[in-house]
Amino acid sequence: MAASDQSIVVLGCFDTKGEVFAWLRECLLGQGERVLTINTGVLGTTDRFLVDIESEAVAEAAGTTLTDLRTRRDRGQAVDCMGRGAAKVLSGLVEEGKVKAVIGMGGGGGTYIALAAMQAVPLGTPKLCLSTVAAKDLSRQVGDKDITLMPSVVDVAGLNSIIGPLVQQAAAAISAMAGVARNATTASAGSIAISMFGNTTACVDACTELLTRQGYEVLAFHATGVGGKTMEALIREGCFDAVLDLTTTELADDLCGGICSAGPERLTAAARMGIPQVVVPGCLDMVNFAHPDTVPKPYRQREMYRWAPDVTLMRTNAEENRQLGEQLAQKLNPSAAPVAVLLPLKGISQIDAGGGVFFRPETNRVLFDAIQTHAAEHIEVREVDAHINDQAFAEVLVQTLLDLIQKDKITKTGT
């Protein structure tokens, strides 16, 4: 579909905020944009403009009806249902090639619905939400999407001298974002995702340089929870040809309740998508917490290291490493594409090195043995006599990944 046939989707609760949405629509039309409107309001609609997709269709997409939602009088359920329904409606519009950009507005409920709906829109399609709660921590609602949040300053409850100009600016912003041409990227051999942490930066830098010399585009993701979720999401969207997952620390946080958990789906996308991957148990020696007083009571007698004033690291013990090794292997086993796990015998993080505060070779041995025990026969597990941040280890990593990419190519194409 030609870009001229695409629309900026405006979604929100037109039942209570019709006046402000009418102004937003007028501003977008004034920018020369085509506009498609989706009503997510449960109480009714508006007569200020033509609504393209009414809330009845949104509710039905969530497997319910407006009558049911109104009868139940459960606001939380209604917000959840309309968010899920709007996401399904938007997903259909995206598949049809009708979406140029998406913009929403609202208070707490309207923002939740808008952000839930925007989860269905792929990376690179502009998404903006003008919200009364933009200054709050909305990381869970934003998730791994490239959503722009814009504070409304006052409530989105009727036009006035403050909200009016802000809506106008929001319309201009989303229109400008949607008008940015997606320039063709420089030709490369392929795109590779790589995971990193401060404790593995030296290795990531070395691998990136080596892969770039081979013509690959390398995209690094900070393994802070959101970073891992984003990497997994983009792998599922088909953005990468291979993965160099050398910082799997988020598995330890998920196991022990640290602040950098990426959830149970971490380390599963590449296997599901059938793309080559090289995996390292990087930084599985640590669990991340914030300030020392935020460490859960059951862990306060454990071995800790203060990486920064607001970052407290807990050294994983033997039992945790046994579980982590088993989990890592089980997540990789379903892969039909080539997979290799490389084990750096001289340490798996910057502070797990000779003389380092977390240097515990015997604990790492438990981790390595668990990986080797539970890995399927088709998973290559190799020990490397190097530290994770050694140049020599980076060279082995890159060569292994290049070999797997070539092997996968031969398998799929026969050439």
ZIHU-V165939 format. One record per pair of residues at least 12 apart in sequence whose ideal C-beta (glycine too) atoms are under 7 Angstrom apart, sorted by the first residue. I is the first residue (numbers start at 1). J is the second residue. If there is no record, write none. Layout:
[[I:J] [I:J]]
This chain:
[[1:97] [1:98] [3:100] [6:34] [6:97] [6:98] [6:99] [6:100] [7:34] [7:35] [7:36] [7:98] [7:100] [8:28] [8:33] [8:35] [8:100] [8:101] [8:103] [8:174] [8:175] [8:178] [9:36] [9:38] [9:90] [9:93] [9:99] [9:102] [10:24] [10:25] [10:35] [10:37] [10:103] [11:38] [11:40] [11:86] [11:102] [11:104] [11:114] [11:117] [12:40] [12:104] [12:105] [12:106] [12:110] [12:114] [13:40] [13:41] [13:106] [13:110] [14:39] [14:41] [14:45] [14:46] [14:51] [15:41] [15:42] [15:43] [15:44] [15:45] [16:41] [16:43] [17:105] [17:106] [17:156] [17:157] [18:46] [18:48] [19:48] [19:158] [19:159] [20:105] [20:156] [20:158] [20:159] [20:163] [20:167] [21:105] [22:48] [22:49] [23:159] [23:164] [23:167] [24:105] [24:167] [24:171] [25:37] [25:49] [27:167] [27:168] [27:171] [28:171] [28:175] [31:171] [31:172] [31:175] [33:175] [36:52] [36:98] [37:49] [37:51] [37:52] [38:52] [38:53] [38:58] [38:86] [38:89] [39:51] [39:53] [39:54] [39:55] [40:55] [40:58] [40:82] [40:86] [40:113] [41:55] [42:55] [42:66] [42:69] [42:70] [42:78] [42:82] [53:89] [57:89] [58:82] [58:85] [58:86] [58:89] [59:81] [59:82] [59:85] [61:85] [61:88] [61:89] [62:81] [62:82] [62:84] [62:85] [64:81] [69:81] [79:109] [79:112] [79:113] [82:113] [83:112] [83:113] [83:116] [83:117] [84:116] [86:113] [86:116] [86:117] [87:116] [87:117] [87:119] [87:120] [90:102] [90:117] [90:120] [90:121] [91:120] [94:120] [94:121] [94:122] [99:121] [99:125] [100:178] [101:125] [101:126] [101:174] [101:177] [101:178] [102:118] [102:121] [102:127] [103:128] [103:170] [103:174] [104:129] [105:130] [105:156] [106:131] [106:156] [107:132] [107:155] [107:156] [108:133] [111:129] [111:131] [111:133] [112:141] [114:129] [115:129] [115:138] [115:141] [115:142] [115:147] [118:145] [118:147] [119:143] [119:145] [122:237] [123:146] [123:234] [123:237] [124:182] [126:174] [126:177] [126:178] [127:145] [127:146] [127:147] [127:148] [128:148] [128:150] [128:170] [128:173] [128:174] [129:147] [129:149] [129:150] [130:150] [130:152] [130:156] [130:166] [130:167] [130:170] [131:149] [131:151] [131:152] [132:152] [132:155] [132:156] [134:149] [134:150] [134:151] [135:151] [139:226] [143:229] [144:226] [144:229] [144:230] [144:233] [150:170] [152:166] [153:166] [188:215] [188:216] [188:217] [189:214] [189:215] [189:216] [190:216] [190:241] [190:242] [191:217] [191:219] [191:239] [191:240] [191:241] [192:211] [192:216] [192:218] [192:240] [192:241] [192:242] [192:243] [192:244] [193:219] [193:221] [193:231] [193:234] [193:235] [193:240] [193:243] [194:207] [194:208] [194:218] [194:220] [194:244] [194:246] [195:221] [195:223] [195:228] [195:231] [195:245] [195:246] [195:247] [195:248] [196:220] [196:222] [196:223] [196:247] [197:223] [197:247] [197:249] [197:283] [199:283] [199:349] [199:350] [199:351] [200:246] [200:247] [200:282] [200:283] [200:349] [200:388] [200:389] [202:389] [203:246] [203:388] [203:389] [203:393] [203:394] [204:220] [204:246] [206:391] [206:394] [207:244] [207:394] [207:397] [207:398] [208:220] [210:394] [210:395] [210:398] [211:398] [214:402] [223:247] [223:249] [223:250] [223:260] [224:260] [225:250] [225:253] [225:259] [225:260] [225:261] [225:262] [228:250] [228:262] [228:266] [229:262] [229:263] [232:265] [232:266] [232:269] [235:269] [235:270] [235:273] [236:269] [236:273] [238:273] [240:275] [241:275] [241:405] [242:275] [242:276] [242:277] [242:401] [242:405] [243:270] [243:275] [243:277] [244:278] [244:397] [244:401] [245:267] [245:277] [245:279] [246:280] [246:282] [246:397] [247:282] [247:283] [248:267] [248:279] [248:280] [248:281] [248:282] [248:284] [248:328] [249:282] [249:283] [249:284] [249:286] [250:262] [250:266] [251:266] [251:267] [251:284] [251:324] [251:327] [251:328] [252:284] [252:286] [252:287] [252:316] [252:324] [253:287] [253:288] [254:266] [255:320] [255:323] [255:324] [256:287] [256:320] [257:296] [258:287] [258:288] [258:289] [259:288] [259:289] [259:290] [260:288] [267:328] [267:331] [268:331] [270:335] [271:331] [271:332] [271:334] [271:335] [274:336] [274:337] [275:337] [276:337] [276:338] [276:401] [276:404] [276:405] [276:408] [277:339] [278:340] [278:342] [278:397] [278:400] [278:401] [278:404] [279:332] [279:339] [279:341] [280:342] [280:344] [280:388] [281:328] [281:343] [281:348] [281:367] [281:371] [282:348] [282:349] [282:388] [283:348] [283:349] [284:316] [284:321] [284:324] [284:348] [284:367] [285:315] [285:316] [285:348] [285:349] [285:352] [285:358] [286:313] [286:314] [286:315] [286:316] [286:349] [286:358] [287:314] [287:316] [288:311] [288:313] [289:312] [289:314] [290:310] [290:311] [290:312] [291:310] [291:312] [292:306] [292:312] [295:312] [299:314] [302:314] [302:315] [303:315] [305:351] [305:357] [305:358] [315:358] [315:360] [317:363] [318:363] [318:366] [321:363] [321:366] [321:367] [321:370] [322:366] [322:370] [324:367] [325:367] [325:368] [325:370] [325:371] [325:374] [326:370] [326:374] [328:371] [329:371] [329:374] [329:375] [330:374] [332:375] [332:379] [333:375] [333:376] [333:379] [337:408] [338:404] [338:407] [338:408] [339:379] [339:380] [340:380] [340:382] [340:400] [340:404] [341:371] [341:375] [341:379] [341:381] [342:382] [342:384] [342:396] [342:397] [342:400] [343:368] [343:371] [343:381] [343:382] [343:383] [343:384] [344:384] [344:386] [344:387] [344:388] [344:393] [345:383] [345:384] [345:385] [346:385] [346:386] [346:387] [347:359] [347:387] [347:388] [348:364] [348:388] [349:388] [350:389] [353:387] [368:383] [384:396]]
